[in-house]
Amino acid sequence: MLDAKTVPAGQGRLAHAPADHPPVRAAKVGVLVANLGTPDSPDYWPMRRYLNEFLSDQRVIDYPRWKWQPLLQLVILSKRPFSSGANYRKIWNEEKGESPLMTITRDQTAALKTALEARYGDAVMVDFCMRYGNPSTASKVRTMVEAGCEKILFFPLYPHYAGATSATANDAFFRALMTEKRQPAARTVPEYFEHPLYIEALAQSVERAWAAMAEKPEVLIASYHGMPKRYLMAGDPYHCQCQKTTRLLRERLGWEKGKILTTFQSVFGPEEWLKPYTVEHVAELAKAGTRRIAVIAPAFSADCIETLEEINGEIREAFEHAGGESFTYIPCLNDDAAHIAALAQVVAENLRGWLD
């Protein structure tokens, strides 16, 4: 039996191993952050491939496949790539040839890597993957294993747990592990919707926005991504976690009840989703006399199509068309220093026992 002790880093062989033993890298701990994903381009076929992968995920659309797939393949995917592609073009990072989500996730990962290396040195490897599209979860797990990661901490960048976000990201991670001959030890990071540093980062972003405005908004809308109501009734905790984040943010800001409202966006399909719907509610506020609002999206760790195009486009237009005068979108936390500090602390708490 070979001695499990490795020789110093860089020699690439097990101590006392025969000369023809395959090289062994010095052990590392991998931190793999994951976001939703992005098409490779806003053109029809890349857009169609991305939407097909996303909308075929039964964590996202849980209708029976025999009923859903014909509708998806024959109707939805013949039309929606055009409209979705047009929306992506409005926000596309032409300079880098990628979506803002890709740019921001890369910047977040670089900042997180710097923060973690300051704590752990070269014992940790930090990278990112996407649940849908590229870089895939499987490809990044493979890269980490090849680099000598014997332990991997998988971190879905969703503050709130939902089956359609956190769970499906974890599913992809577990499937990737199934293909590895030598599986690394694995942990997944749970939701962090009430972590004090996350709430603090949100509060600071609101305070900066408020300080920059001569006329303050009358109300702050906390707009979260929606989901079908029946998911809540089946036990998904997402709705309750969103409500708690709003309450904790309000308490941290020291605001009275009613100053922050929770709404849900991105409704899809004919069934009832979590209410109130953001696009309808901002119009109702305007019609009732509210002239100035601000909108924040606490469930998104990075700005993306749902924030840059939907909130700052469709939802803004709904408010202004109904008589609203001032609409302020407060950007996601992205690679803000307070956000990176929060993410680094969440990682550190979940590395205990592996790296201390």
C-alpha positions in Angstrom: 0.0 0.0 0.0 1.4 3.4 -0.9 2.2 5.9 1.8 -0.4 8.7 1.8 2.1 11.3 2.8 3.0 13.7 -0.1 6.4 15.1 -0.8 6.8 18.9 -0.8 4.8 20.8 -3.3 6.2 20.8 -6.8 7.9 17.4 -6.7 4.7 15.8 -7.8 5.2 12.3 -6.4 4.1 10.4 -3.3 6.9 9.8 -0.9 8.3 6.3 -1.3 6.2 5.7 -4.4 7.7 3.8 -7.4 9.2 5.9 -10.2 6.3 5.2 -12.6 3.6 6.4 -10.1 1.4 9.1 -11.7 2.1 12.6 -10.5 0.2 13.8 -7.4 -0.4 17.5 -6.8 -0.2 19.2 -3.4 -3.6 19.1 -1.8 -5.8 22.2 -2.0 -9.3 23.2 -0.9 -11.4 24.5 -3.8 -14.1 27.2 -3.4 -16.4 27.1 -6.4 -19.0 29.9 -6.6 -21.9 29.4 -8.9 -24.4 31.8 -10.6 -27.4 31.2 -12.8 -25.8 31.5 -16.2 -25.8 33.4 -19.4 -26.0 32.8 -23.2 -22.7 32.9 -25.1 -24.2 35.6 -27.3 -27.6 37.2 -27.9 -27.9 35.6 -31.3 -30.7 33.1 -32.0 -28.9 29.7 -31.7 -26.8 30.5 -28.6 -29.9 32.0 -27.1 -32.0 29.0 -27.9 -29.4 26.6 -26.5 -29.3 28.6 -23.2 -33.1 28.8 -22.9 -33.5 25.1 -23.8 -31.1 24.1 -20.9 -32.7 26.5 -18.5 -36.4 25.8 -19.3 -35.8 22.1 -19.5 -34.7 22.0 -15.9 -37.5 20.4 -13.9 -36.5 22.4 -10.8 -37.5 25.5 -12.8 -40.5 24.2 -14.7 -41.8 21.1 -13.0 -44.6 20.2 -15.4 -44.5 16.6 -16.7 -42.0 16.3 -19.5 -44.5 14.7 -21.9 -46.6 17.8 -21.6 -44.0 20.5 -21.3 -41.3 19.5 -23.9 -43.5 19.6 -27.0 -44.7 23.1 -26.0 -41.1 24.2 -25.2 -39.5 22.8 -28.3 -42.2 23.6 -30.9 -43.6 26.9 -29.7 -41.6 28.7 -27.0 -38.1 28.0 -28.4 -39.2 29.0 -31.9 -40.1 32.5 -30.7 -38.5 33.4 -27.4 -34.9 33.4 -28.4 -35.7 36.4 -30.6 -37.3 38.4 -27.9 -34.9 37.4 -25.2 -31.9 38.0 -27.5 -33.3 41.5 -28.2 -33.4 42.2 -24.4 -29.9 40.9 -23.9 -28.6 43.2 -26.6 -29.8 46.2 -24.7 -27.5 45.4 -21.8 -24.7 43.3 -23.6 -21.1 44.2 -22.7 -19.9 44.8 -26.2 -16.4 45.6 -25.2 -15.9 42.1 -23.6 -18.4 40.3 -25.8 -20.3 38.9 -22.8 -23.3 39.5 -20.6 -23.0 41.8 -17.5 -23.7 38.7 -15.3 -20.5 37.1 -16.7 -18.4 40.2 -16.3 -19.7 40.8 -12.7 -19.3 37.2 -11.6 -15.7 37.2 -12.8 -15.0 40.4 -10.9 -16.7 39.0 -7.8 -14.6 35.8 -8.0 -11.4 37.8 -8.4 -12.1 39.9 -5.4 -13.2 36.9 -3.3 -10.0 35.1 -4.3 -7.9 38.0 -3.1 -9.8 38.1 0.2 -9.5 34.3 0.8 -5.8 34.2 -0.2 -5.2 36.9 2.4 -6.6 34.5 5.0 -5.4 31.1 3.7 -2.6 31.7 1.3 -2.1 29.2 -1.5 -4.1 26.5 0.3 -7.3 27.6 -1.4 -8.3 27.7 -5.0 -11.2 30.0 -6.0 -13.1 29.8 -9.3 -16.7 30.2 -10.6 -19.1 28.3 -12.8 -22.6 28.7 -14.2 -25.6 26.5 -13.7 -26.6 27.0 -17.3 -24.3 27.8 -20.2 -20.5 28.3 -19.8 -18.3 27.8 -17.9 -20.2 24.7 -16.8 -20.2 23.3 -13.3 -18.8 19.9 -14.5 -15.9 21.6 -16.3 -14.9 23.6 -13.2 -15.1 20.6 -10.9 -12.8 18.8 -13.3 -10.4 21.7 -13.3 -10.3 21.8 -9.5 -9.8 18.0 -9.2 -7.0 18.1 -11.7 -5.4 21.0 -9.7 -5.3 18.9 -6.6 -8.4 20.0 -4.7 -9.2 17.1 -2.4 -12.0 19.2 -0.8 -14.5 21.5 -2.6 -16.8 24.0 -1.0 -19.6 24.7 -3.5 -21.2 28.2 -3.1 -24.4 29.0 -5.0 -24.5 32.9 -5.0 -28.2 33.0 -4.0 -28.8 34.7 -0.6 -32.2 32.9 -0.4 -32.9 29.2 -0.8 -35.2 28.1 -3.6 -35.5 24.8 -5.4 -35.2 26.6 -8.7 -31.9 28.3 -7.8 -29.9 26.8 -4.9 -31.1 23.3 -5.2 -30.6 23.0 -9.0 -27.1 24.5 -8.7 -26.3 21.8 -6.0 -27.8 19.1 -8.3 -25.4 20.1 -11.1 -22.5 20.0 -8.6 -23.5 16.5 -7.3 -23.8 15.2 -10.9 -20.3 16.5 -11.6 -18.9 14.6 -8.6 -20.5 11.4 -9.9 -18.1 11.5 -12.9 -14.9 11.8 -10.9 -12.8 8.7 -10.4 -11.4 10.2 -7.1 -14.2 12.2 -5.6 -13.2 15.2 -3.5 -14.9 15.7 -0.1 -17.7 18.1 -0.7 -19.7 20.8 1.2 -22.4 23.1 -0.1 -23.0 26.6 1.4 -26.5 27.2 2.6 -28.5 30.3 2.1 -27.3 33.5 3.9 -30.3 35.8 3.6 -30.1 36.9 7.3 -26.3 37.0 7.7 -25.4 40.3 9.4 -22.7 41.2 6.9 -25.1 40.6 4.0 -27.8 42.8 5.6 -25.1 45.4 6.3 -23.9 45.5 2.7 -27.5 45.9 1.5 -28.1 48.7 4.0 -25.0 50.6 3.0 -26.0 50.4 -0.7 -29.4 52.0 0.2 -27.8 54.7 2.4 -25.4 55.6 -0.5 -28.3 55.9 -2.9 -30.4 58.0 -0.4 -27.4 60.3 0.3 -27.0 61.0 -3.4 -30.6 62.2 -3.9 -31.8 65.7 -3.2 -35.4 64.5 -3.1 -35.7 61.2 -1.2 -37.9 58.4 -2.5 -41.2 58.0 -0.6 -40.9 54.2 -0.5 -38.2 51.5 -1.2 -39.4 48.5 -3.2 -37.5 45.3 -2.4 -38.2 43.3 -5.6 -37.4 39.6 -5.4 -37.5 37.0 -8.2 -40.9 35.3 -8.2 -42.0 31.7 -8.2 -45.3 29.9 -8.5 -47.3 30.2 -5.3 -47.7 26.4 -5.2 -44.0 26.0 -4.6 -44.5 27.9 -1.3 -47.4 25.7 -0.4 -45.3 22.7 -1.1 -42.7 23.8 1.4 -40.2 26.0 -0.4 -38.9 28.5 2.2 -38.0 31.2 -0.4 -41.0 33.5 0.3 -40.5 33.6 4.0 -36.7 34.2 3.7 -37.4 37.1 1.4 -39.8 38.7 3.8 -37.3 38.3 6.6 -34.5 40.0 4.6 -36.8 43.0 4.0 -37.6 43.2 7.7 -34.0 43.0 8.8 -33.0 45.6 6.2 -35.7 47.9 7.5 -34.6 47.4 11.1 -31.0 48.0 10.2 -31.9 51.3 8.4 -34.1 52.3 11.4 -37.1 52.9 9.2 -40.8 52.6 10.2 -43.0 49.9 8.8 -44.3 50.6 5.4 -41.2 52.4 4.2 -40.0 49.2 2.5 -42.3 46.9 0.5 -41.7 43.3 -0.6 -42.8 42.5 -4.2 -42.0 39.7 -6.7 -41.0 40.0 -10.4 -40.4 37.8 -13.5 -43.8 36.1 -13.6 -43.9 33.4 -16.3 -46.8 31.3 -17.5 -50.6 31.2 -16.6 -50.6 30.1 -13.0 -50.5 32.3 -9.9 -47.1 33.4 -8.6 -46.0 35.0 -5.3 -47.7 38.4 -4.9 -47.7 41.3 -5.1 -46.2 41.5 -8.6 -43.6 44.2 -8.8 -44.7 45.5 -12.3 -48.3 45.9 -11.2 -47.6 47.2 -7.7 -45.4 50.1 -8.8 -48.1 51.2 -11.2 -50.7 51.0 -8.4 -48.5 53.1 -6.1 -48.1 55.8 -8.9 -51.9 55.8 -9.5 -52.4 56.3 -5.7 -50.2 59.3 -5.7 -46.7 58.1 -4.9 -44.3 60.1 -7.1 -40.9 58.9 -6.1 -39.7 55.3 -5.5 -36.5 53.4 -5.4 -36.1 49.7 -6.2 -33.6 47.2 -4.9 -33.2 43.5 -5.8 -31.8 41.7 -2.7 -32.2 38.2 -4.1 -29.7 38.9 -6.9 -26.0 38.8 -6.0 -25.1 40.4 -9.4 -26.9 42.6 -11.9 -28.3 40.6 -14.8 -31.1 40.6 -17.4 -33.8 40.6 -14.6 -32.4 43.8 -13.0 -30.8 45.8 -15.8 -33.5 45.2 -18.4 -36.6 44.1 -16.4 -36.4 46.4 -13.3 -34.7 49.3 -15.0 -36.7 48.9 -18.1 -40.2 47.3 -17.9 -40.8 48.1 -14.3 -39.5 51.6 -14.5 -41.8 52.2 -17.6 -44.8 50.8 -15.7 -44.3 53.3 -12.8 -43.7 56.3 -15.1 -46.6 55.4 -17.4 -48.9 55.3 -14.4 -47.9 58.8 -13.3 -44.7 58.2 -11.3 -42.1 60.9 -11.6 -38.8 59.6 -10.1 -37.7 56.0 -10.3 -34.3 55.0 -8.9 -32.8 51.6 -9.3 -30.2 50.7 -6.7 -27.7 48.3 -8.3 -27.0 44.8 -6.9 -24.2 44.4 -4.5 -21.9 43.0 -7.3 -18.3 43.4 -6.3 -18.8 46.1 -3.7 -16.2 45.8 -0.9 -18.9 45.2 1.8 -20.5 42.4 -0.3 -17.1 40.7 -0.9 -16.4 40.9 2.8 -19.8 39.3 3.5 -19.2 36.5 1.0 -15.7 35.9 2.3 -17.0 35.6 5.9 -19.7 33.1 4.7 -17.0 31.1 3.0 -14.8 31.2 6.1 -17.6 30.0 8.3 -18.3 27.0 6.0 -14.6 26.1 5.7 -14.2 25.5 9.5 -12.6 22.2 10.1 -11.1 22.2 6.7 -9.2 25.5 6.9 -9.0 27.5 10.1 
